[in-house]
Amino acid sequence: GGRARMLRRGRLEAKGEWQLPENEISEGDWEALKTQLGYTPTNALRIAARSPSGLPAALICYPLVPDKEGNPMPFPTMCWLCDPDAKVEISRLEYAGWIQRLKQRLEGDASLREANRD
């Protein structure tokens, strides 16, 4: 079950009335994630995107993680970038001001806002 899998990966264990949902990540992808990130993400649910080489590039994450006592703690990042090359490129775009530019476009275009709502 999920408990044995969580413990085998050295992840924190959820206790009490809640549990982390089952994930859809293969053992090979877990190994790649540990290499890419330097740790095993506790709340990863599935691979959202892959790099051209087939390695995980982005994750979908559960919005809660267990704290040291096993109680649920909020984790606000639902999508997590894990590809090192993509991280560099995103950092360049952020540095060049693209976050502000895109925010302004969304604020000024109701149809664009609606299309990106979910």
Buried (B, 14 or more C-beta within 10 A) or exposed (E): EEEEBBEEEEBBBBBEEEBBEEBEBEEEBBEBBBEBBEEBBBBBBEBBBBBEEEBBBBBBBBEBBBEEEBBBEEBEEEEBBBBEEBEEEBEEEEEEEEEEEEEEEEEEEEEEEEEEEE
